[in-house]
């Protein structure tokens, strides 16, 4: 279920945003929803960290680095730092 949100903006800004939305085949509400979703997604630390781990995993897979390789590297670093 959706809910309403009331915001106040200058008429000139509303007109510009409405025109941009219309040029993209959207209405003002659709555009504002998309912008809010993008805004919250970009600032969601949990999602950012998940994305970071996914990218790290993909990079390791592309370089053919396995869990065993990582475990061995950790052991080696720990033994030299001990």
Chimera marker file (.cmm) of the C-alpha trace (Angstrom):
<marker_set name="trace">
<marker id="1" x="0.000" y="0.000" z="0.000" r="1" g="1" b="0" radius="0.5"/>
<marker id="2" x="1.312" y="3.439" z="-0.851" r="1" g="1" b="0" radius="0.5"/>
<marker id="3" x="1.025" y="6.600" z="1.168" r="1" g="1" b="0" radius="0.5"/>
<marker id="4" x="1.119" y="10.260" z="0.310" r="1" g="1" b="0" radius="0.5"/>
<marker id="5" x="3.930" y="12.660" z="1.068" r="1" g="1" b="0" radius="0.5"/>
<marker id="6" x="3.516" y="16.394" z="0.807" r="1" g="1" b="0" radius="0.5"/>
<marker id="7" x="6.530" y="18.520" z="-0.032" r="1" g="1" b="0" radius="0.5"/>
<marker id="8" x="6.879" y="22.186" z="-0.850" r="1" g="1" b="0" radius="0.5"/>
<marker id="9" x="8.986" y="23.364" z="-3.778" r="1" g="1" b="0" radius="0.5"/>
<marker id="10" x="9.202" y="26.494" z="-5.827" r="1" g="1" b="0" radius="0.5"/>
<marker id="11" x="6.762" y="26.545" z="-8.745" r="1" g="1" b="0" radius="0.5"/>
<marker id="12" x="9.611" y="26.908" z="-11.253" r="1" g="1" b="0" radius="0.5"/>
<marker id="13" x="11.294" y="23.742" z="-9.920" r="1" g="1" b="0" radius="0.5"/>
<marker id="14" x="8.017" y="21.830" z="-10.017" r="1" g="1" b="0" radius="0.5"/>
<marker id="15" x="7.479" y="22.888" z="-13.620" r="1" g="1" b="0" radius="0.5"/>
<marker id="16" x="10.996" y="21.866" z="-14.666" r="1" g="1" b="0" radius="0.5"/>
<marker id="17" x="10.714" y="18.483" z="-12.967" r="1" g="1" b="0" radius="0.5"/>
<marker id="18" x="7.248" y="17.913" z="-14.423" r="1" g="1" b="0" radius="0.5"/>
<marker id="19" x="8.567" y="18.665" z="-17.908" r="1" g="1" b="0" radius="0.5"/>
<marker id="20" x="11.497" y="16.296" z="-17.450" r="1" g="1" b="0" radius="0.5"/>
<marker id="21" x="9.189" y="13.564" z="-16.190" r="1" g="1" b="0" radius="0.5"/>
<marker id="22" x="6.858" y="14.063" z="-19.140" r="1" g="1" b="0" radius="0.5"/>
<marker id="23" x="9.773" y="13.908" z="-21.588" r="1" g="1" b="0" radius="0.5"/>
<marker id="24" x="10.655" y="10.501" z="-20.088" r="1" g="1" b="0" radius="0.5"/>
<marker id="25" x="7.065" y="9.275" z="-20.362" r="1" g="1" b="0" radius="0.5"/>
<marker id="26" x="6.491" y="9.440" z="-16.605" r="1" g="1" b="0" radius="0.5"/>
<marker id="27" x="4.349" y="11.484" z="-14.301" r="1" g="1" b="0" radius="0.5"/>
<marker id="28" x="5.754" y="13.614" z="-11.508" r="1" g="1" b="0" radius="0.5"/>
<marker id="29" x="4.977" y="11.027" z="-8.811" r="1" g="1" b="0" radius="0.5"/>
<marker id="30" x="6.797" y="8.268" z="-10.688" r="1" g="1" b="0" radius="0.5"/>
<marker id="31" x="9.868" y="10.425" z="-11.132" r="1" g="1" b="0" radius="0.5"/>
<marker id="32" x="9.946" y="11.504" z="-7.484" r="1" g="1" b="0" radius="0.5"/>
<marker id="33" x="9.540" y="7.874" z="-6.340" r="1" g="1" b="0" radius="0.5"/>
<marker id="34" x="12.465" y="6.830" z="-8.550" r="1" g="1" b="0" radius="0.5"/>
<marker id="35" x="14.619" y="9.655" z="-7.229" r="1" g="1" b="0" radius="0.5"/>
<marker id="36" x="13.814" y="8.789" z="-3.597" r="1" g="1" b="0" radius="0.5"/>
<marker id="37" x="14.534" y="5.098" z="-4.192" r="1" g="1" b="0" radius="0.5"/>
<marker id="38" x="17.862" y="5.945" z="-5.821" r="1" g="1" b="0" radius="0.5"/>
<marker id="39" x="18.727" y="8.365" z="-3.010" r="1" g="1" b="0" radius="0.5"/>
<marker id="40" x="18.049" y="5.840" z="-0.255" r="1" g="1" b="0" radius="0.5"/>
<marker id="41" x="19.806" y="3.032" z="-2.127" r="1" g="1" b="0" radius="0.5"/>
<marker id="42" x="22.955" y="5.120" z="-2.582" r="1" g="1" b="0" radius="0.5"/>
<marker id="43" x="23.053" y="5.946" z="1.116" r="1" g="1" b="0" radius="0.5"/>
<marker id="44" x="22.146" y="2.520" z="2.506" r="1" g="1" b="0" radius="0.5"/>
<marker id="45" x="25.386" y="1.334" z="4.135" r="1" g="1" b="0" radius="0.5"/>
<marker id="46" x="24.249" y="-2.293" z="4.332" r="1" g="1" b="0" radius="0.5"/>
<marker id="47" x="23.515" y="-2.414" z="0.616" r="1" g="1" b="0" radius="0.5"/>
<marker id="48" x="26.832" y="-0.702" z="-0.090" r="1" g="1" b="0" radius="0.5"/>
<marker id="49" x="28.730" y="-3.296" z="1.933" r="1" g="1" b="0" radius="0.5"/>
<marker id="50" x="26.833" y="-6.166" z="0.280" r="1" g="1" b="0" radius="0.5"/>
<marker id="51" x="27.668" y="-4.719" z="-3.123" r="1" g="1" b="0" radius="0.5"/>
<marker id="52" x="31.314" y="-4.346" z="-2.105" r="1" g="1" b="0" radius="0.5"/>
<marker id="53" x="31.528" y="-7.993" z="-0.997" r="1" g="1" b="0" radius="0.5"/>
<marker id="54" x="29.890" y="-9.088" z="-4.261" r="1" g="1" b="0" radius="0.5"/>
<marker id="55" x="32.442" y="-7.108" z="-6.285" r="1" g="1" b="0" radius="0.5"/>
<marker id="56" x="35.316" y="-8.534" z="-4.240" r="1" g="1" b="0" radius="0.5"/>
<marker id="57" x="33.963" y="-12.063" z="-4.768" r="1" g="1" b="0" radius="0.5"/>
<marker id="58" x="33.630" y="-11.501" z="-8.510" r="1" g="1" b="0" radius="0.5"/>
<marker id="59" x="37.172" y="-10.134" z="-8.743" r="1" g="1" b="0" radius="0.5"/>
<marker id="60" x="38.557" y="-13.106" z="-6.843" r="1" g="1" b="0" radius="0.5"/>
<marker id="61" x="36.620" y="-15.537" z="-9.047" r="1" g="1" b="0" radius="0.5"/>
<marker id="62" x="37.857" y="-13.848" z="-12.215" r="1" g="1" b="0" radius="0.5"/>
<marker id="63" x="41.431" y="-14.162" z="-10.955" r="1" g="1" b="0" radius="0.5"/>
<marker id="64" x="40.778" y="-17.825" z="-10.076" r="1" g="1" b="0" radius="0.5"/>
<marker id="65" x="41.527" y="-17.265" z="-6.387" r="1" g="1" b="0" radius="0.5"/>
<marker id="66" x="39.922" y="-19.854" z="-4.105" r="1" g="1" b="0" radius="0.5"/>
<marker id="67" x="39.009" y="-19.931" z="-0.413" r="1" g="1" b="0" radius="0.5"/>
<marker id="68" x="42.063" y="-22.089" z="0.192" r="1" g="1" b="0" radius="0.5"/>
<marker id="69" x="44.276" y="-19.453" z="-1.425" r="1" g="1" b="0" radius="0.5"/>
<marker id="70" x="42.797" y="-16.805" z="0.851" r="1" g="1" b="0" radius="0.5"/>
<marker id="71" x="43.185" y="-18.968" z="3.952" r="1" g="1" b="0" radius="0.5"/>
<marker id="72" x="46.831" y="-19.632" z="3.073" r="1" g="1" b="0" radius="0.5"/>
<marker id="73" x="47.511" y="-15.940" z="2.494" r="1" g="1" b="0" radius="0.5"/>
<marker id="74" x="45.970" y="-15.072" z="5.876" r="1" g="1" b="0" radius="0.5"/>
<marker id="75" x="48.058" y="-17.748" z="7.638" r="1" g="1" b="0" radius="0.5"/>
<marker id="76" x="51.204" y="-16.484" z="5.931" r="1" g="1" b="0" radius="0.5"/>
<marker id="77" x="50.582" y="-12.864" z="6.927" r="1" g="1" b="0" radius="0.5"/>
<marker id="78" x="49.714" y="-13.836" z="10.491" r="1" g="1" b="0" radius="0.5"/>
<marker id="79" x="52.846" y="-15.941" z="10.837" r="1" g="1" b="0" radius="0.5"/>
<marker id="80" x="55.120" y="-13.141" z="9.611" r="1" g="1" b="0" radius="0.5"/>
<marker id="81" x="53.420" y="-10.595" z="11.906" r="1" g="1" b="0" radius="0.5"/>
<marker id="82" x="53.506" y="-12.826" z="14.993" r="1" g="1" b="0" radius="0.5"/>
<link id1="1" id2="2" r="1" g="1" b="0" radius="0.2"/>
<link id1="2" id2="3" r="1" g="1" b="0" radius="0.2"/>
<link id1="3" id2="4" r="1" g="1" b="0" radius="0.2"/>
<link id1="4" id2="5" r="1" g="1" b="0" radius="0.2"/>
<link id1="5" id2="6" r="1" g="1" b="0" radius="0.2"/>
<link id1="6" id2="7" r="1" g="1" b="0" radius="0.2"/>
<link id1="7" id2="8" r="1" g="1" b="0" radius="0.2"/>
<link id1="8" id2="9" r="1" g="1" b="0" radius="0.2"/>
<link id1="9" id2="10" r="1" g="1" b="0" radius="0.2"/>
<link id1="10" id2="11" r="1" g="1" b="0" radius="0.2"/>
<link id1="11" id2="12" r="1" g="1" b="0" radius="0.2"/>
<link id1="12" id2="13" r="1" g="1" b="0" radius="0.2"/>
<link id1="13" id2="14" r="1" g="1" b="0" radius="0.2"/>
<link id1="14" id2="15" r="1" g="1" b="0" radius="0.2"/>
<link id1="15" id2="16" r="1" g="1" b="0" radius="0.2"/>
<link id1="16" id2="17" r="1" g="1" b="0" radius="0.2"/>
<link id1="17" id2="18" r="1" g="1" b="0" radius="0.2"/>
<link id1="18" id2="19" r="1" g="1" b="0" radius="0.2"/>
<link id1="19" id2="20" r="1" g="1" b="0" radius="0.2"/>
<link id1="20" id2="21" r="1" g="1" b="0" radius="0.2"/>
<link id1="21" id2="22" r="1" g="1" b="0" radius="0.2"/>
<link id1="22" id2="23" r="1" g="1" b="0" radius="0.2"/>
<link id1="23" id2="24" r="1" g="1" b="0" radius="0.2"/>
<link id1="24" id2="25" r="1" g="1" b="0" radius="0.2"/>
<link id1="25" id2="26" r="1" g="1" b="0" radius="0.2"/>
<link id1="26" id2="27" r="1" g="1" b="0" radius="0.2"/>
<link id1="27" id2="28" r="1" g="1" b="0" radius="0.2"/>
<link id1="28" id2="29" r="1" g="1" b="0" radius="0.2"/>
<link id1="29" id2="30" r="1" g="1" b="0" radius="0.2"/>
<link id1="30" id2="31" r="1" g="1" b="0" radius="0.2"/>
<link id1="31" id2="32" r="1" g="1" b="0" radius="0.2"/>
<link id1="32" id2="33" r="1" g="1" b="0" radius="0.2"/>
<link id1="33" id2="34" r="1" g="1" b="0" radius="0.2"/>
<link id1="34" id2="35" r="1" g="1" b="0" radius="0.2"/>
<link id1="35" id2="36" r="1" g="1" b="0" radius="0.2"/>
<link id1="36" id2="37" r="1" g="1" b="0" radius="0.2"/>
<link id1="37" id2="38" r="1" g="1" b="0" radius="0.2"/>
<link id1="38" id2="39" r="1" g="1" b="0" radius="0.2"/>
<link id1="39" id2="40" r="1" g="1" b="0" radius="0.2"/>
<link id1="40" id2="41" r="1" g="1" b="0" radius="0.2"/>
<link id1="41" id2="42" r="1" g="1" b="0" radius="0.2"/>
<link id1="42" id2="43" r="1" g="1" b="0" radius="0.2"/>
<link id1="43" id2="44" r="1" g="1" b="0" radius="0.2"/>
<link id1="44" id2="45" r="1" g="1" b="0" radius="0.2"/>
<link id1="45" id2="46" r="1" g="1" b="0" radius="0.2"/>
<link id1="46" id2="47" r="1" g="1" b="0" radius="0.2"/>
<link id1="47" id2="48" r="1" g="1" b="0" radius="0.2"/>
<link id1="48" id2="49" r="1" g="1" b="0" radius="0.2"/>
<link id1="49" id2="50" r="1" g="1" b="0" radius="0.2"/>
<link id1="50" id2="51" r="1" g="1" b="0" radius="0.2"/>
<link id1="51" id2="52" r="1" g="1" b="0" radius="0.2"/>
<link id1="52" id2="53" r="1" g="1" b="0" radius="0.2"/>
<link id1="53" id2="54" r="1" g="1" b="0" radius="0.2"/>
<link id1="54" id2="55" r="1" g="1" b="0" radius="0.2"/>
<link id1="55" id2="56" r="1" g="1" b="0" radius="0.2"/>
<link id1="56" id2="57" r="1" g="1" b="0" radius="0.2"/>
<link id1="57" id2="58" r="1" g="1" b="0" radius="0.2"/>
<link id1="58" id2="59" r="1" g="1" b="0" radius="0.2"/>
<link id1="59" id2="60" r="1" g="1" b="0" radius="0.2"/>
<link id1="60" id2="61" r="1" g="1" b="0" radius="0.2"/>
<link id1="61" id2="62" r="1" g="1" b="0" radius="0.2"/>
<link id1="62" id2="63" r="1" g="1" b="0" radius="0.2"/>
<link id1="63" id2="64" r="1" g="1" b="0" radius="0.2"/>
<link id1="64" id2="65" r="1" g="1" b="0" radius="0.2"/>
<link id1="65" id2="66" r="1" g="1" b="0" radius="0.2"/>
<link id1="66" id2="67" r="1" g="1" b="0" radius="0.2"/>
<link id1="67" id2="68" r="1" g="1" b="0" radius="0.2"/>
<link id1="68" id2="69" r="1" g="1" b="0" radius="0.2"/>
<link id1="69" id2="70" r="1" g="1" b="0" radius="0.2"/>
<link id1="70" id2="71" r="1" g="1" b="0" radius="0.2"/>
<link id1="71" id2="72" r="1" g="1" b="0" radius="0.2"/>
<link id1="72" id2="73" r="1" g="1" b="0" radius="0.2"/>
<link id1="73" id2="74" r="1" g="1" b="0" radius="0.2"/>
<link id1="74" id2="75" r="1" g="1" b="0" radius="0.2"/>
<link id1="75" id2="76" r="1" g="1" b="0" radius="0.2"/>
<link id1="76" id2="77" r="1" g="1" b="0" radius="0.2"/>
<link id1="77" id2="78" r="1" g="1" b="0" radius="0.2"/>
<link id1="78" id2="79" r="1" g="1" b="0" radius="0.2"/>
<link id1="79" id2="80" r="1" g="1" b="0" radius="0.2"/>
<link id1="80" id2="81" r="1" g="1" b="0" radius="0.2"/>
<link id1="81" id2="82" r="1" g="1" b="0" radius="0.2"/>
</marker_set>
